[in-house]
Amino acid sequence: MPTLAMITFDSTDPRALAAWWATRLGGEITLDADGFFCIVTVPEWTTSLGFQLVESPTPGKNRAHLDLGRDEGVDRAASVASWIAGGARHLGERGEGDFRWDTFADPDGNEFCVSGTH
């Protein structure tokens, strides 16, 4: 049975995007293949994030995205403010019933969500 080893993002500047995600998640770049491919590992995560150089990323909304949980004890407003201050673009609050989340875009436009506990 295959295992999930990495989630990889296309980027025109993998090194910069990897550094952004490493900073935001408290991780580190553990591999930098001359800026062509970078790997970020995050403490306590079993899956790494990869960033690979492409000439032109696929346009439009990404079909897969990260769903991140807020740190326990951090309220929604503080979480949103922190992501925005770190360079993310807030695309809005969304939800169904009592389950709410915020959608953001990273510096390359990749969408991701941050919510309370799942």
C-alpha positions in Angstrom: 0.0 0.0 0.0 1.5 3.4 -0.9 2.1 6.0 1.8 1.7 9.8 1.6 5.2 11.1 1.5 4.8 14.6 0.4 2.4 17.2 -0.9 4.0 19.1 -3.8 3.3 22.6 -5.1 4.3 24.0 -8.5 6.0 27.4 -8.3 7.9 29.8 -10.4 10.1 30.4 -7.3 10.2 27.3 -5.2 12.9 28.5 -2.8 10.9 31.6 -1.9 7.6 29.8 -1.5 9.3 27.0 0.5 10.8 29.7 2.8 7.4 31.3 3.2 5.7 28.1 4.2 8.5 27.0 6.5 8.2 30.3 8.4 4.5 30.2 8.6 4.4 26.6 9.9 7.5 26.6 12.1 9.3 24.2 9.8 12.5 24.2 7.9 13.8 23.7 4.4 15.5 20.3 4.7 16.4 20.0 1.0 17.2 22.7 -1.6 18.1 21.2 -4.9 19.5 24.4 -6.4 16.2 26.1 -6.1 14.6 23.6 -8.6 13.0 21.6 -5.8 12.7 22.3 -2.1 11.3 20.2 0.7 9.9 21.6 3.9 9.5 19.5 7.0 7.4 20.6 9.9 7.8 19.3 13.5 5.1 16.8 14.4 4.0 16.3 10.8 4.5 13.0 9.0 4.1 14.4 5.6 6.5 17.0 4.0 5.7 19.8 1.7 7.5 19.9 -1.7 8.0 22.9 -4.0 9.0 22.3 -7.6 10.0 24.7 -10.3 7.7 25.1 -13.2 7.8 27.6 -16.1 4.1 28.4 -15.8 1.8 27.1 -13.1 -1.6 25.8 -14.2 -4.0 28.8 -14.1 -7.2 28.8 -12.1 -8.3 27.4 -8.8 -6.1 24.6 -7.5 -8.0 21.3 -7.3 -6.4 20.2 -4.0 -5.5 22.3 -1.1 -4.2 22.1 2.5 -6.7 22.2 5.4 -4.9 23.4 8.4 -6.2 23.5 12.0 -5.7 26.5 14.2 -3.5 26.1 17.2 -5.5 25.4 20.3 -6.2 28.5 22.2 -5.8 30.8 19.2 -9.1 32.5 18.3 -10.2 33.0 14.7 -9.6 36.7 14.5 -6.0 36.4 15.8 -5.4 33.5 13.4 -6.6 35.5 10.4 -4.6 38.5 11.4 -1.5 36.4 11.8 -1.8 34.8 8.3 -2.4 38.2 6.7 0.6 39.8 8.5 2.7 36.9 7.3 1.8 37.6 3.7 -1.2 35.4 3.0 -4.2 36.9 1.2 -7.5 36.3 3.0 -10.2 35.1 0.6 -13.0 35.0 3.1 -14.7 33.1 5.9 -16.8 30.2 4.8 -18.8 27.4 6.3 -21.7 25.2 6.7 -23.8 25.2 9.9 -21.5 25.4 13.0 -18.4 24.4 11.0 -16.6 27.6 9.8 -13.2 28.1 8.1 -11.1 30.8 6.5 -9.7 30.5 3.0 -6.4 32.1 2.1 -4.0 32.2 -0.8 -0.2 31.9 -0.3 2.2 34.3 -2.2 1.9 32.1 -5.3 -1.9 32.1 -5.2 -2.3 28.5 -3.9 -5.5 28.4 -1.8 -5.5 26.8 1.7 -8.0 26.8 4.6 -7.6 27.3 8.3 -10.3 26.2 10.7 -10.9 25.2 14.3 -10.8 21.6 15.3 -12.2 19.1 12.7 
